[in-house]
Amino acid sequence: MKKTKVKFNSKKPRKKVKKIIIVGITILTFFTSLVFSLISNILSENMDVISATLVVVTIILIGIMFDMLGVAVATADETPFHSMASSKVRGSKESLFIIRRAGIFSTIFNDVIGDVAGIVSGAATAGIVAKLILTYNVNGLVASIILSSMVAALTVGGKAIAKTIAMNNSNEIVYKIGYTFSSKGKN
């Protein structure tokens, strides 16, 4: 049997990622995690179990939403935005800017915000378990297993739905991001 050498061409020429961008993303991740953790800890310490649970659900939803944005940016096609930009449609230039830097934007949306939200929601869930043990004297092992499983299921299921929506509506989602970032003075 003769081995056939297969060569795949990439969609776009690869640009070398500057080390400063990686360092910047790492620092952004640290501070994003710090803010999420502080907010969730402050809120969950001063709240009852139901309110703390709502905070965790909110953090999960933030993670799902930003994961959807990251997938949309990674799968969007810049072609329709060229004609929009030539017609001076508000948000089209910003959308092109985002699509051309899809790697950076999807990393920020998916990894920095989306993944940090997942990690923080897990940590906040541990705080809820501790509160359940102290307040209601529940079995910590059982509460931990059930709540962490529920958080994982909500996160993964939500992200699966969001990714499908993002892939099917990527250009519309990216346009909404671009429109949001565009200056308010244009039509």
C-alpha positions in Angstrom: 0.0 0.0 0.0 1.3 3.4 -1.0 0.8 6.2 1.5 -0.8 9.2 0.0 0.4 12.6 1.3 -2.5 14.9 1.8 -2.0 18.6 2.0 -4.7 20.9 3.4 -4.8 24.5 2.6 -5.9 26.8 5.4 -8.9 29.1 4.8 -6.8 32.2 5.5 -3.1 32.8 5.8 -2.0 32.4 9.4 -0.8 35.4 11.2 1.7 35.0 13.9 0.1 35.8 17.3 2.1 38.4 19.1 3.3 37.5 22.6 1.9 40.7 23.9 -1.6 39.6 23.0 -1.2 36.4 24.9 0.1 38.2 27.9 -2.7 40.7 27.6 -5.3 37.9 27.4 -3.8 36.2 30.4 -3.9 39.4 32.5 -7.5 40.1 31.3 -8.4 36.5 32.4 -6.9 37.1 35.8 -8.9 40.3 36.4 -12.1 38.9 34.9 -11.9 36.0 37.2 -11.1 38.2 40.1 -14.1 40.4 39.5 -16.5 37.5 39.0 -15.2 35.7 42.1 -15.4 38.9 44.2 -18.9 39.6 43.1 -20.1 36.0 43.5 -18.5 35.6 47.0 -19.8 39.0 48.3 -23.3 38.3 47.0 -23.4 34.6 48.1 -22.1 35.4 51.6 -24.8 38.0 52.2 -27.7 36.1 50.6 -30.0 33.3 51.3 -29.6 30.0 49.4 -32.2 31.0 46.7 -30.7 34.4 46.0 -27.2 32.8 45.9 -28.5 30.2 43.4 -29.9 33.0 41.2 -26.4 34.6 41.2 -24.9 31.3 40.1 -27.6 30.9 37.3 -26.8 34.4 36.2 -23.1 33.6 36.0 -23.9 30.5 34.0 -26.1 32.5 31.6 -23.3 35.0 31.1 -20.9 32.2 30.3 -23.4 30.7 27.8 -24.0 34.1 26.1 -20.3 34.9 25.7 -19.6 31.4 24.4 -22.3 31.9 21.8 -20.7 35.2 20.8 -17.3 33.6 20.5 -18.6 30.8 18.2 -20.5 33.4 16.1 -17.3 35.4 15.6 -15.3 32.3 14.7 -17.9 31.1 12.1 -19.0 34.4 10.6 -18.3 35.2 6.9 -17.0 38.6 6.1 -18.3 38.7 2.6 -21.7 40.3 3.3 -20.1 42.9 5.4 -18.0 44.3 2.5 -21.1 45.4 0.6 -22.6 46.8 3.8 -19.4 48.7 4.5 -19.4 50.2 1.0 -23.0 51.3 1.6 -21.9 52.8 4.9 -24.2 50.7 7.0 -23.7 51.4 10.7 -21.7 48.6 12.4 -20.4 46.9 9.2 -16.9 48.2 9.5 -16.8 47.2 13.2 -18.1 43.8 12.2 -15.3 43.4 9.7 -12.8 44.4 12.3 -14.2 41.7 14.6 -14.2 39.0 12.0 -10.7 39.8 10.8 -9.6 39.3 14.5 -11.8 36.3 15.1 -9.0 34.5 17.0 -8.6 37.2 19.6 -12.3 38.0 19.9 -13.3 34.3 20.2 -10.6 33.7 22.8 -11.9 36.7 24.9 -15.5 35.7 24.5 -15.1 31.9 24.9 -12.1 31.5 27.1 -11.7 34.6 29.1 -15.4 35.3 29.9 -17.1 32.0 29.1 -14.7 29.7 30.8 -14.1 32.0 33.8 -17.8 32.1 34.3 -17.9 28.3 34.3 -15.1 28.1 36.9 -16.6 30.8 39.1 -20.1 29.3 38.9 -18.5 26.0 40.2 -16.8 27.8 43.1 -20.0 29.7 43.9 -21.8 26.4 43.9 -19.4 25.1 46.6 -20.3 28.2 48.6 -24.0 27.3 48.3 -23.3 23.8 49.4 -21.5 25.1 52.5 -24.5 27.4 53.2 -26.9 24.4 52.9 -24.8 22.4 55.3 -24.6 25.2 57.9 -28.2 26.4 57.5 -30.2 23.3 56.9 -27.8 20.5 58.1 -28.0 18.7 54.8 -25.6 15.9 53.7 -22.7 17.8 52.2 -21.6 15.0 49.8 -25.1 14.5 48.4 -25.7 18.3 48.0 -22.3 18.8 46.4 -22.9 16.0 43.9 -26.4 17.1 43.0 -25.6 20.8 42.7 -22.4 20.4 40.8 -24.1 18.0 38.4 -26.9 20.5 37.9 -24.5 23.3 37.2 -22.5 21.2 34.8 -25.7 20.1 33.0 -27.0 23.7 32.7 -23.7 25.0 31.5 -23.0 22.2 28.9 -26.6 22.0 27.7 -26.9 25.8 27.5 -23.6 26.1 25.6 -24.7 23.3 23.2 -27.9 25.2 22.4 -26.1 28.5 22.1 -23.4 27.1 19.8 -26.1 25.8 17.4 -27.8 29.2 17.4 -24.4 30.9 16.9 -23.4 28.8 13.9 -26.8 29.2 12.3 -26.9 33.0 12.9 -23.3 34.0 13.0 -23.4 37.0 10.6 -26.5 38.4 12.4 -24.9 38.0 15.8 -21.6 39.6 14.7 -23.5 42.4 13.1 -25.3 43.1 16.4 -21.9 43.2 18.1 -20.5 45.5 15.5 -23.5 47.7 15.7 -23.1 47.9 19.4 -19.5 48.9 19.1 -20.2 51.5 16.4 -20.3 55.2 17.1 -23.8 56.5 18.0 -23.5 59.5 15.5 -24.1 57.4 12.4 -27.4 56.1 11.0 
